[in-house]
Amino acid sequence: MSAALPEEPRPEPVAGRPHAPAALAKVRRLIETSALSYRAIAKITGVPRATISRHVLEGGWIRPTGADASPLSAEGERRARRGFLAERVLRAAEHLVERVELDPSATPAAFARAVRVLALAQRLDRPGRSRSRVSRAQRVKAG
């Protein structure tokens, strides 16, 4: 997918100043006619990726078919699947709490159990949090 483009001198960006209209026109042409990533376009034009992204959103520039999908690594796919699973578990837990709340014959124990399931689902949904409250040092000491 690497397209050989002729090397052209890149203008040096000046902090706090808008990019030249010619540079933005080149960015737009590359966005709308190529399948190059924002990173590749930024490298070619000297316009930062964040600026490219902002202009694409604000200007309504449309990428060619197939250029939008960026392949995820195996780790990225695993994280995405885990996130979707966490969302589903969280929705199911919220639904369980709602059902128990609306059930007139529900006991306080059933409500407490539903709330615990919801708390566990919310903990699963938080990124970067440990699943266990026991620290590694305490596990090693106990083992």
N, C-alpha and C positions, 0 to 999 in steps of 0.2 A: 504494500500500500504506500510505499515511499515514492513520491513523485520527485523526479529530478528537476529542480527549479534552478534557473541561472542565479548565480551569486551576485547580489547587488549590495552596494554599501548601505548599511542601515543608519538612519539618522539617530543620533544620541538623544534620548528623551531628556527633557528639562523638567525637573520637579515643579509641580504647581501650575504648569502652563498647558493649555490645550494642544492636542496633536494637530499637525498640519492637515488641512482638508485632503491633500493628496495621499497622505498616509492612511487616513480613515477610509478613503475611497478604495485604496488597495486592500485594506482589511475587509471591507464589504464585498469586494469582488471575490476574494479568496473564500470568504464565508459562504457566499451564495453559489459559487461554482465549483468548489473543491470539497473533498472529504477530509481535508487536513484537520488535525486537532487544533484547539485554541493554542496549545503550547507551540506547535509547529508554526502557526500563523504569527504568534508573538515573536518567535525567533527570526522569522523572515522580515517582519515589518518593524520590529522594535517597539511595538505598542504592547503594553502589559496585558496579560490574560484577563485580569479583572476589568480593565477598560474595554477590552473586546466584548466580554460578557455583558457589560452594562450597555454598550451600544447595540448589541444584538437584541437585548430585551426592550430597550427604549425605542429602537428603530424598527422593530418587527422584522428584522432580517431573517430570511428562511434558509435553512441548510438544505442541501440536496438530499434526496431519499437515501437512507443508509448511513448518512454521516453522523446522525445523532447518537447512535448506539455505541458507547465505548465499552469494549470488552472488560469484564472484571476478572481479576485474578481468582484462583481457587479460594484464597483466604477472603477476598472481597465477596465472592458468592456465598461462602459460609456465613459471613457476618450478615449479609442481606437476608438469607434464609432465616437466621436466628432472630433477626429483627421482626420479620413477618410472623414467625412463630410466637414471639413475645407479644405482639399485637393481638393475635388471635386468642392467646391464653388470657390476656388482660380483658378483652371484650367478653370472653366466656365467664370470667370471674365477676365482672361487673353485672352481667346478666343474672348470674346466680344470686348475688346480693339483692338485686332488684326483685327477683322472684320470691326470695325469702321475706323481704320487706312487705310485699303485697299479700303474702299468704297469712290469713288471720289465724290459722292453726299452728303457725311456726313457733317453735320454742326458742327461748333465749340461747340455748346451746346451738341450735341450727344457725341462728343469726351469727353467733360468735365464730362458728366454723366457716361460714361464708365470708366473713370479714377477714379471717386468717388466710383463706385462699386468695382473696383479693390482694392482701398485703404481700403474699409470696409472689403473685403475678407482677405486682408493681416493682418489687425488688428485682425480678428477672428482667424487667423492661429497662432498668437503669443501666446505662453503659458504664463500664469501668469500675463497677462495684463488685466486691468479693461476694461469693454466694454463701460463705460461712462466716459466722461471727467469731469463730475461734481463730486466733492468729496462728501463723505457721509455727512460731516459737512454742506456743501452748500445745499444738499437735505433736511436735517433736518430743516435748517433755513427757506427754502422756503416753507416747508409743515406746 
